């Protein structure tokens, strides 16, 4: 099985109006572990709304100048797509990746919009549907603790499951590593 753990950072919360400016992934092929997990971190200039929302500025600590200095999104899209195409044969209906994340429907909606914006109508040729979301799985695991948790954000759930603070929250690479660690904990309890 092929897994792509993914997290994005975006200029806002509306995929039709806002843009991705960071995508981080961890790729694992359970049938070929010789290369181990492969990490990818892509930074790209916004391609729709050119400014960060106040909430995005507060969460990420980024500025408009920083994100607008990133490489053009179309070049990054081609690089991202090449990495994906090297892992799956989009013409083989049985060769796809599972897309995993924390609140993954958010990232999935932005990723789909990004593919569409770049004229790639074959998003479904790369990824199995549905995506696999750590949030509801962690909800099951933490049912007894939930009344005592201030929220169910990634950093809170990460601390509840690992006992550690999440360093670098709202950087996509830090978040995707934490998400993979959460999945590892959740999957290990299934055995």
Order of alpha helices (4+ residues) and beta strands (2+ residues): beta-beta-beta-alpha-alpha-alpha-beta-alpha-beta-alpha-alpha-alpha
